Amino acid sequence: MLNIKIILLQYFLLFAFNAFSQSNQKLLEHELDSLLYQYHSIKQLNGVVLVAKQGKVLYQKSFGKADISKAIDNTLETKFSIGSLTKSFTAIAVMQLHERGLLNLHKPIKTYIPELNATVGKLTLHQLMKNASGLPVHLNRITDLEYRDITSEELIELYNNKATLAFEPETEYSYSNLNYQLASVVVEKVSGLSYKAYLKQHVFDPINMKNSGVERTFDYPKDKAKGYDVNDGKLVKSERNYMAYAKGGGDVYTTAKDLLKWDQALYSDKLVSNNSKLLLFNGTLEDYGGYGYGFKIKYYNRHSTSKGKIVRHGGSMYGYICNINRYLDDQVTIIILGNIRPSPIMEINKVIENKLFNHSFI
């Protein structure tokens, strides 16, 4: 008789907990709807927001148009350019090759790209991925950009003839797209695959990111959201992006659902080992600006006594903006993909984070 009572009590407690969780999630959805539609109404949010805990979606909603001229709505399946979030994918590719013993993070990259001159060739992947190389921030600082598919060989020639170092490597932190562009060329040289083919075979396909890829000037998904600028309260079609010049640092497109698959894969060894993740997610504000390898590291308040670790990255380019925050200690993820700029994306992320804290999801 006592055992039956215990079993019934357990069922009751489980039922009560599930009912509370569902009620709590519904309240979260209502509050996020109210807040996010306010941002959308004043043209500060246009795109997709997805929030999940342990892979279970807590909130997902699309806002506005993917293509205004054709009256096509943004949806959870809409593809967006993600700009500098691409760097996280490049870092994973590097670590995969490192795990296979095909490259060393601390050897001069001239080992893998012998055509490089002595100045650039002495840099290491560690210095590149920590943004501690001294290279210029953008290619447009050393060359005029064109709407064409510049080759890796041409990029190497640009580094040799135009790139200079602003400081001695590893003495400072200075964010640079060239760091991850060079890292992507190393990936090509070592793997024997184009950067685009490597990501498809070794990152996207293994975790079924079927709506993700690498974009080029004349090779891009026709159903990707159009990019818009906010101009005097109106959405105006943005300039085209120089995608081939963004190689390795800004040329990936994806969807919110695919990014959640990628997020979940990073809690397993499907893409990289735990040892690799220790390096990818290693950083403090005092050390390289809080930058790990391809991820920015921050900390957040939890209901427990200890602070939790956030690994994140954002991206911004003509007409597009994005951010992913991964709250590792609670396995919570906030994904925001947008096709308007400017947008207060970090403010929006913080609003969502505060609501998650208030409802005890973190």
Contacts in CASP RR format, 6 or more apart in sequence:
PFRMAT RR
TARGET T0000
AUTHOR 0000-0000-0000
METHOD contacts of the structure
MODEL  1
MLNIKIILLQYFLLFAFNAFSQSNQKLLEHELDSLLYQYHSIKQLNGVVL
VAKQGKVLYQKSFGKADISKAIDNTLETKFSIGSLTKSFTAIAVMQLHER
GLLNLHKPIKTYIPELNATVGKLTLHQLMKNASGLPVHLNRITDLEYRDI
TSEELIELYNNKATLAFEPETEYSYSNLNYQLASVVVEKVSGLSYKAYLK
QHVFDPINMKNSGVERTFDYPKDKAKGYDVNDGKLVKSERNYMAYAKGGG
DVYTTAKDLLKWDQALYSDKLVSNNSKLLLFNGTLEDYGGYGYGFKIKYY
NRHSTSKGKIVRHGGSMYGYICNINRYLDDQVTIIILGNIRPSPIMEINK
VIENKLFNHSFI
24 359 0 8 1.000
24 360 0 8 1.000
25 58 0 8 1.000
25 359 0 8 1.000
27 359 0 8 1.000
28 58 0 8 1.000
28 59 0 8 1.000
28 355 0 8 1.000
28 356 0 8 1.000
28 359 0 8 1.000
28 361 0 8 1.000
29 58 0 8 1.000
29 59 0 8 1.000
31 355 0 8 1.000
32 49 0 8 1.000
32 51 0 8 1.000
32 59 0 8 1.000
32 61 0 8 1.000
32 352 0 8 1.000
32 355 0 8 1.000
33 61 0 8 1.000
35 351 0 8 1.000
35 355 0 8 1.000
36 45 0 8 1.000
36 49 0 8 1.000
36 61 0 8 1.000
36 63 0 8 1.000
36 348 0 8 1.000
37 63 0 8 1.000
39 45 0 8 1.000
39 344 0 8 1.000
39 348 0 8 1.000
40 46 0 8 1.000
40 63 0 8 1.000
40 64 0 8 1.000
43 230 0 8 1.000
43 233 0 8 1.000
43 234 0 8 1.000
43 235 0 8 1.000
43 340 0 8 1.000
44 230 0 8 1.000
44 343 0 8 1.000
44 344 0 8 1.000
44 348 0 8 1.000
45 63 0 8 1.000
45 338 0 8 1.000
45 340 0 8 1.000
45 343 0 8 1.000
45 348 0 8 1.000
46 63 0 8 1.000
46 64 0 8 1.000
46 65 0 8 1.000
46 74 0 8 1.000
46 228 0 8 1.000
46 235 0 8 1.000
46 338 0 8 1.000
46 339 0 8 1.000
46 340 0 8 1.000
46 343 0 8 1.000
47 62 0 8 1.000
47 63 0 8 1.000
47 64 0 8 1.000
47 66 0 8 1.000
47 74 0 8 1.000
47 78 0 8 1.000
47 80 0 8 1.000
47 225 0 8 1.000
47 336 0 8 1.000
47 337 0 8 1.000
47 338 0 8 1.000
47 339 0 8 1.000
47 340 0 8 1.000
48 60 0 8 1.000
48 61 0 8 1.000
48 62 0 8 1.000
48 63 0 8 1.000
48 74 0 8 1.000
48 75 0 8 1.000
48 76 0 8 1.000
48 78 0 8 1.000
48 80 0 8 1.000
48 255 0 8 1.000
48 256 0 8 1.000
48 335 0 8 1.000
48 336 0 8 1.000
48 337 0 8 1.000
48 338 0 8 1.000
49 59 0 8 1.000
49 60 0 8 1.000
49 61 0 8 1.000
49 63 0 8 1.000
49 256 0 8 1.000
49 334 0 8 1.000
49 335 0 8 1.000
49 336 0 8 1.000
49 348 0 8 1.000
49 352 0 8 1.000
50 57 0 8 1.000
50 59 0 8 1.000
50 60 0 8 1.000
50 76 0 8 1.000
50 256 0 8 1.000
50 257 0 8 1.000
50 259 0 8 1.000
50 260 0 8 1.000
50 333 0 8 1.000
50 334 0 8 1.000
50 335 0 8 1.000
51 57 0 8 1.000
51 58 0 8 1.000
51 59 0 8 1.000
51 60 0 8 1.000
51 332 0 8 1.000
51 333 0 8 1.000
51 334 0 8 1.000
51 335 0 8 1.000
51 352 0 8 1.000
51 356 0 8 1.000
52 58 0 8 1.000
52 260 0 8 1.000
52 263 0 8 1.000
52 332 0 8 1.000
52 333 0 8 1.000
52 335 0 8 1.000
53 330 0 8 1.000
53 331 0 8 1.000
53 332 0 8 1.000
53 333 0 8 1.000
53 361 0 8 1.000
54 331 0 8 1.000
55 260 0 8 1.000
55 263 0 8 1.000
55 264 0 8 1.000
55 331 0 8 1.000
55 333 0 8 1.000
57 260 0 8 1.000
58 356 0 8 1.000
58 361 0 8 1.000
60 76 0 8 1.000
60 256 0 8 1.000
62 73 0 8 1.000
62 74 0 8 1.000
62 75 0 8 1.000
62 76 0 8 1.000
62 78 0 8 1.000
63 74 0 8 1.000
64 73 0 8 1.000
64 74 0 8 1.000
65 71 0 8 1.000
65 72 0 8 1.000
65 73 0 8 1.000
65 74 0 8 1.000
66 72 0 8 1.000
66 73 0 8 1.000
66 74 0 8 1.000
66 75 0 8 1.000
66 78 0 8 1.000
66 225 0 8 1.000
66 226 0 8 1.000
66 339 0 8 1.000
67 225 0 8 1.000
67 226 0 8 1.000
68 226 0 8 1.000
68 228 0 8 1.000
68 235 0 8 1.000
69 226 0 8 1.000
74 225 0 8 1.000
74 339 0 8 1.000
76 255 0 8 1.000
76 256 0 8 1.000
76 257 0 8 1.000
77 211 0 8 1.000
77 255 0 8 1.000
77 257 0 8 1.000
78 223 0 8 1.000
78 224 0 8 1.000
78 225 0 8 1.000
78 255 0 8 1.000
78 337 0 8 1.000
79 211 0 8 1.000
79 212 0 8 1.000
79 221 0 8 1.000
79 223 0 8 1.000
79 224 0 8 1.000
79 225 0 8 1.000
79 253 0 8 1.000
79 254 0 8 1.000
79 255 0 8 1.000
80 224 0 8 1.000
80 225 0 8 1.000
80 253 0 8 1.000
80 254 0 8 1.000
80 255 0 8 1.000
80 320 0 8 1.000
80 322 0 8 1.000
80 337 0 8 1.000
80 338 0 8 1.000
80 339 0 8 1.000
81 215 0 8 1.000
81 224 0 8 1.000
81 227 0 8 1.000
81 241 0 8 1.000
81 250 0 8 1.000
81 252 0 8 1.000
81 253 0 8 1.000
81 317 0 8 1.000
81 319 0 8 1.000
81 320 0 8 1.000
82 250 0 8 1.000
82 252 0 8 1.000
82 253 0 8 1.000
82 254 0 8 1.000
82 314 0 8 1.000
82 315 0 8 1.000
82 320 0 8 1.000
82 322 0 8 1.000
82 337 0 8 1.000
83 246 0 8 1.000
83 249 0 8 1.000
83 250 0 8 1.000
83 251 0 8 1.000
83 252 0 8 1.000
83 314 0 8 1.000
83 315 0 8 1.000
83 316 0 8 1.000
83 317 0 8 1.000
83 320 0 8 1.000
83 322 0 8 1.000
84 177 0 8 1.000
84 249 0 8 1.000
84 250 0 8 1.000
84 313 0 8 1.000
84 314 0 8 1.000
84 315 0 8 1.000
84 316 0 8 1.000
85 250 0 8 1.000
85 252 0 8 1.000
85 313 0 8 1.000
85 314 0 8 1.000
85 315 0 8 1.000
85 322 0 8 1.000
85 323 0 8 1.000
85 324 0 8 1.000
86 180 0 8 1.000
86 246 0 8 1.000
86 248 0 8 1.000
86 249 0 8 1.000
86 250 0 8 1.000
86 251 0 8 1.000
86 252 0 8 1.000
87 180 0 8 1.000
87 248 0 8 1.000
87 249 0 8 1.000
87 250 0 8 1.000
87 294 0 8 1.000
87 313 0 8 1.000
88 294 0 8 1.000
88 295 0 8 1.000
88 313 0 8 1.000
89 199 0 8 1.000
89 203 0 8 1.000
89 248 0 8 1.000
89 252 0 8 1.000
90 180 0 8 1.000
90 183 0 8 1.000
90 184 0 8 1.000
90 187 0 8 1.000
90 195 0 8 1.000
90 248 0 8 1.000
90 249 0 8 1.000
90 294 0 8 1.000
91 129 0 8 1.000
91 180 0 8 1.000
91 183 0 8 1.000
91 280 0 8 1.000
91 293 0 8 1.000
91 294 0 8 1.000
91 295 0 8 1.000
92 203 0 8 1.000
92 271 0 8 1.000
92 272 0 8 1.000
92 280 0 8 1.000
93 184 0 8 1.000
93 187 0 8 1.000
93 195 0 8 1.000
93 198 0 8 1.000
93 199 0 8 1.000
93 202 0 8 1.000
93 203 0 8 1.000
94 103 0 8 1.000
94 105 0 8 1.000
94 125 0 8 1.000
94 129 0 8 1.000
94 183 0 8 1.000
94 186 0 8 1.000
94 187 0 8 1.000
94 293 0 8 1.000
95 272 0 8 1.000
95 276 0 8 1.000
95 279 0 8 1.000
95 280 0 8 1.000
95 293 0 8 1.000
96 202 0 8 1.000
96 271 0 8 1.000
96 272 0 8 1.000
96 276 0 8 1.000
97 103 0 8 1.000
97 187 0 8 1.000
97 190 0 8 1.000
97 191 0 8 1.000
98 104 0 8 1.000
98 105 0 8 1.000
98 125 0 8 1.000
98 276 0 8 1.000
99 272 0 8 1.000
99 273 0 8 1.000
99 275 0 8 1.000
99 276 0 8 1.000
102 190 0 8 1.000
102 191 0 8 1.000
103 111 0 8 1.000
103 112 0 8 1.000
103 125 0 8 1.000
103 186 0 8 1.000
103 190 0 8 1.000
104 111 0 8 1.000
104 125 0 8 1.000
105 124 0 8 1.000
105 125 0 8 1.000
105 126 0 8 1.000
105 129 0 8 1.000
105 279 0 8 1.000
106 124 0 8 1.000
106 125 0 8 1.000
106 126 0 8 1.000
107 124 0 8 1.000
107 125 0 8 1.000
108 121 0 8 1.000
108 122 0 8 1.000
108 123 0 8 1.000
108 124 0 8 1.000
109 116 0 8 1.000
109 120 0 8 1.000
109 121 0 8 1.000
109 123 0 8 1.000
109 124 0 8 1.000
109 125 0 8 1.000
109 128 0 8 1.000
109 182 0 8 1.000
109 186 0 8 1.000
110 116 0 8 1.000
110 118 0 8 1.000
110 121 0 8 1.000
110 122 0 8 1.000
112 186 0 8 1.000
112 189 0 8 1.000
112 190 0 8 1.000
113 121 0 8 1.000
113 156 0 8 1.000
113 182 0 8 1.000
113 185 0 8 1.000
113 186 0 8 1.000
113 189 0 8 1.000
115 153 0 8 1.000
115 156 0 8 1.000
115 160 0 8 1.000
116 156 0 8 1.000
116 159 0 8 1.000
116 160 0 8 1.000
117 159 0 8 1.000
117 160 0 8 1.000
119 163 0 8 1.000
119 164 0 8 1.000
119 165 0 8 1.000
120 135 0 8 1.000
120 159 0 8 1.000
120 160 0 8 1.000
120 163 0 8 1.000
120 165 0 8 1.000
120 182 0 8 1.000
122 169 0 8 1.000
123 133 0 8 1.000
123 135 0 8 1.000
123 169 0 8 1.000
123 182 0 8 1.000
124 169 0 8 1.000
125 183 0 8 1.000
125 186 0 8 1.000
127 133 0 8 1.000
127 169 0 8 1.000
127 170 0 8 1.000
127 179 0 8 1.000
128 179 0 8 1.000
128 180 0 8 1.000
128 182 0 8 1.000
128 183 0 8 1.000
129 179 0 8 1.000
129 180 0 8 1.000
129 183 0 8 1.000
129 292 0 8 1.000
129 293 0 8 1.000
129 294 0 8 1.000
130 170 0 8 1.000
130 173 0 8 1.000
130 288 0 8 1.000
130 291 0 8 1.000
130 292 0 8 1.000
130 293 0 8 1.000
131 173 0 8 1.000
131 174 0 8 1.000
131 175 0 8 1.000
131 176 0 8 1.000
131 179 0 8 1.000
131 288 0 8 1.000
131 291 0 8 1.000
132 169 0 8 1.000
132 170 0 8 1.000
132 171 0 8 1.000
132 172 0 8 1.000
132 173 0 8 1.000
132 174 0 8 1.000
132 288 0 8 1.000
133 165 0 8 1.000
133 169 0 8 1.000
133 174 0 8 1.000
133 176 0 8 1.000
133 178 0 8 1.000
133 179 0 8 1.000
134 165 0 8 1.000
134 166 0 8 1.000
134 167 0 8 1.000
134 169 0 8 1.000
134 172 0 8 1.000
134 174 0 8 1.000
134 176 0 8 1.000
135 163 0 8 1.000
135 165 0 8 1.000
135 166 0 8 1.000
135 176 0 8 1.000
135 178 0 8 1.000
135 179 0 8 1.000
135 182 0 8 1.000
136 142 0 8 1.000
136 163 0 8 1.000
136 164 0 8 1.000
136 166 0 8 1.000
136 176 0 8 1.000
136 178 0 8 1.000
137 174 0 8 1.000
137 175 0 8 1.000
137 176 0 8 1.000
137 177 0 8 1.000
137 178 0 8 1.000
138 176 0 8 1.000
138 177 0 8 1.000
138 178 0 8 1.000
139 145 0 8 1.000
139 158 0 8 1.000
139 177 0 8 1.000
139 178 0 8 1.000
139 181 0 8 1.000
139 245 0 8 1.000
140 245 0 8 1.000
142 158 0 8 1.000
142 162 0 8 1.000
142 163 0 8 1.000
143 158 0 8 1.000
143 162 0 8 1.000
145 242 0 8 1.000
145 245 0 8 1.000
146 242 0 8 1.000
147 217 0 8 1.000
147 240 0 8 1.000
147 242 0 8 1.000
148 217 0 8 1.000
148 244 0 8 1.000
149 216 0 8 1.000
149 217 0 8 1.000
149 218 0 8 1.000
149 219 0 8 1.000
149 244 0 8 1.000
150 244 0 8 1.000
150 245 0 8 1.000
152 185 0 8 1.000
152 188 0 8 1.000
152 247 0 8 1.000
155 181 0 8 1.000
155 185 0 8 1.000
155 247 0 8 1.000
156 185 0 8 1.000
159 178 0 8 1.000
159 182 0 8 1.000
163 178 0 8 1.000
166 174 0 8 1.000
167 174 0 8 1.000
173 288 0 8 1.000
173 289 0 8 1.000
173 290 0 8 1.000
173 291 0 8 1.000
175 291 0 8 1.000
177 246 0 8 1.000
177 249 0 8 1.000
177 250 0 8 1.000
180 248 0 8 1.000
180 249 0 8 1.000
180 250 0 8 1.000
180 294 0 8 1.000
181 246 0 8 1.000
181 247 0 8 1.000
181 248 0 8 1.000
181 249 0 8 1.000
183 248 0 8 1.000
184 195 0 8 1.000
184 247 0 8 1.000
184 248 0 8 1.000
184 249 0 8 1.000
185 195 0 8 1.000
185 247 0 8 1.000
187 193 0 8 1.000
187 195 0 8 1.000
187 198 0 8 1.000
188 194 0 8 1.000
188 195 0 8 1.000
188 198 0 8 1.000
191 198 0 8 1.000
193 201 0 8 1.000
195 214 0 8 1.000
195 247 0 8 1.000
195 248 0 8 1.000
196 213 0 8 1.000
196 214 0 8 1.000
196 216 0 8 1.000
199 213 0 8 1.000
199 214 0 8 1.000
199 252 0 8 1.000
200 213 0 8 1.000
200 214 0 8 1.000
203 209 0 8 1.000
203 262 0 8 1.000
203 271 0 8 1.000
204 210 0 8 1.000
204 212 0 8 1.000
204 213 0 8 1.000
204 258 0 8 1.000
206 265 0 8 1.000
206 270 0 8 1.000
206 271 0 8 1.000
207 261 0 8 1.000
207 262 0 8 1.000
207 265 0 8 1.000
207 270 0 8 1.000
207 271 0 8 1.000
208 261 0 8 1.000
209 254 0 8 1.000
209 258 0 8 1.000
209 261 0 8 1.000
209 262 0 8 1.000
210 258 0 8 1.000
211 254 0 8 1.000
211 255 0 8 1.000
211 257 0 8 1.000
211 258 0 8 1.000
212 252 0 8 1.000
212 253 0 8 1.000
212 254 0 8 1.000
212 255 0 8 1.000
212 258 0 8 1.000
213 221 0 8 1.000
213 252 0 8 1.000
213 253 0 8 1.000
213 254 0 8 1.000
214 251 0 8 1.000
214 252 0 8 1.000
214 253 0 8 1.000
215 221 0 8 1.000
215 224 0 8 1.000
215 243 0 8 1.000
215 251 0 8 1.000
215 252 0 8 1.000
215 253 0 8 1.000
216 243 0 8 1.000
216 244 0 8 1.000
216 251 0 8 1.000
217 242 0 8 1.000
217 243 0 8 1.000
217 244 0 8 1.000
220 243 0 8 1.000
220 253 0 8 1.000
221 253 0 8 1.000
224 253 0 8 1.000
225 320 0 8 1.000
225 338 0 8 1.000
225 339 0 8 1.000
226 237 0 8 1.000
226 339 0 8 1.000
227 237 0 8 1.000
227 238 0 8 1.000
227 318 0 8 1.000
227 319 0 8 1.000
227 320 0 8 1.000
227 339 0 8 1.000
227 340 0 8 1.000
227 341 0 8 1.000
228 235 0 8 1.000
228 236 0 8 1.000
228 237 0 8 1.000
228 238 0 8 1.000
228 319 0 8 1.000
228 339 0 8 1.000
228 340 0 8 1.000
228 341 0 8 1.000
229 235 0 8 1.000
229 236 0 8 1.000
229 237 0 8 1.000
229 238 0 8 1.000
229 318 0 8 1.000
229 319 0 8 1.000
229 340 0 8 1.000
229 341 0 8 1.000
230 236 0 8 1.000
230 340 0 8 1.000
230 341 0 8 1.000
230 342 0 8 1.000
230 343 0 8 1.000
235 340 0 8 1.000
238 318 0 8 1.000
238 319 0 8 1.000
238 341 0 8 1.000
239 318 0 8 1.000
240 318 0 8 1.000
241 317 0 8 1.000
241 318 0 8 1.000
241 320 0 8 1.000
243 250 0 8 1.000
243 251 0 8 1.000
244 251 0 8 1.000
246 317 0 8 1.000
250 315 0 8 1.000
250 317 0 8 1.000
254 262 0 8 1.000
254 337 0 8 1.000
255 337 0 8 1.000
256 335 0 8 1.000
256 337 0 8 1.000
259 324 0 8 1.000
259 335 0 8 1.000
259 337 0 8 1.000
260 333 0 8 1.000
260 335 0 8 1.000
262 271 0 8 1.000
263 324 0 8 1.000
263 326 0 8 1.000
263 333 0 8 1.000
263 335 0 8 1.000
265 271 0 8 1.000
266 272 0 8 1.000
266 277 0 8 1.000
266 326 0 8 1.000
267 331 0 8 1.000
272 280 0 8 1.000
279 292 0 8 1.000
279 293 0 8 1.000
280 292 0 8 1.000
280 293 0 8 1.000
280 294 0 8 1.000
280 295 0 8 1.000
280 311 0 8 1.000
281 292 0 8 1.000
281 295 0 8 1.000
281 297 0 8 1.000
281 309 0 8 1.000
281 311 0 8 1.000
281 328 0 8 1.000
282 292 0 8 1.000
282 293 0 8 1.000
282 297 0 8 1.000
283 289 0 8 1.000
283 290 0 8 1.000
283 291 0 8 1.000
283 292 0 8 1.000
283 297 0 8 1.000
284 290 0 8 1.000
284 297 0 8 1.000
290 296 0 8 1.000
290 297 0 8 1.000
290 298 0 8 1.000
291 297 0 8 1.000
294 313 0 8 1.000
295 311 0 8 1.000
295 312 0 8 1.000
295 313 0 8 1.000
296 311 0 8 1.000
296 312 0 8 1.000
296 313 0 8 1.000
296 314 0 8 1.000
297 309 0 8 1.000
297 310 0 8 1.000
297 311 0 8 1.000
298 309 0 8 1.000
298 310 0 8 1.000
298 312 0 8 1.000
299 307 0 8 1.000
299 308 0 8 1.000
299 309 0 8 1.000
299 310 0 8 1.000
300 307 0 8 1.000
300 308 0 8 1.000
300 309 0 8 1.000
300 310 0 8 1.000
300 327 0 8 1.000
300 353 0 8 1.000
300 362 0 8 1.000
301 307 0 8 1.000
301 308 0 8 1.000
301 357 0 8 1.000
302 308 0 8 1.000
302 329 0 8 1.000
302 330 0 8 1.000
302 357 0 8 1.000
302 362 0 8 1.000
303 357 0 8 1.000
303 360 0 8 1.000
303 362 0 8 1.000
306 329 0 8 1.000
308 327 0 8 1.000
308 328 0 8 1.000
308 329 0 8 1.000
308 330 0 8 1.000
309 327 0 8 1.000
309 328 0 8 1.000
309 329 0 8 1.000
310 325 0 8 1.000
310 326 0 8 1.000
310 327 0 8 1.000
310 328 0 8 1.000
311 326 0 8 1.000
311 328 0 8 1.000
312 323 0 8 1.000
312 324 0 8 1.000
312 325 0 8 1.000
312 326 0 8 1.000
313 323 0 8 1.000
313 324 0 8 1.000
314 321 0 8 1.000
314 322 0 8 1.000
314 323 0 8 1.000
314 324 0 8 1.000
314 345 0 8 1.000
315 321 0 8 1.000
315 322 0 8 1.000
315 323 0 8 1.000
316 322 0 8 1.000
316 341 0 8 1.000
318 341 0 8 1.000
319 339 0 8 1.000
319 340 0 8 1.000
319 341 0 8 1.000
320 338 0 8 1.000
320 339 0 8 1.000
320 341 0 8 1.000
321 338 0 8 1.000
321 340 0 8 1.000
321 341 0 8 1.000
321 342 0 8 1.000
321 343 0 8 1.000
321 345 0 8 1.000
322 335 0 8 1.000
322 336 0 8 1.000
322 337 0 8 1.000
322 338 0 8 1.000
322 345 0 8 1.000
323 334 0 8 1.000
323 335 0 8 1.000
323 336 0 8 1.000
323 345 0 8 1.000
323 346 0 8 1.000
323 349 0 8 1.000
324 333 0 8 1.000
324 334 0 8 1.000
324 335 0 8 1.000
324 336 0 8 1.000
325 333 0 8 1.000
325 334 0 8 1.000
325 349 0 8 1.000
325 353 0 8 1.000
326 332 0 8 1.000
326 333 0 8 1.000
327 333 0 8 1.000
327 334 0 8 1.000
327 353 0 8 1.000
327 362 0 8 1.000
330 361 0 8 1.000
330 362 0 8 1.000
332 356 0 8 1.000
332 361 0 8 1.000
332 362 0 8 1.000
334 349 0 8 1.000
334 352 0 8 1.000
334 353 0 8 1.000
334 356 0 8 1.000
336 345 0 8 1.000
336 348 0 8 1.000
336 349 0 8 1.000
338 345 0 8 1.000
353 362 0 8 1.000
356 362 0 8 1.000
END
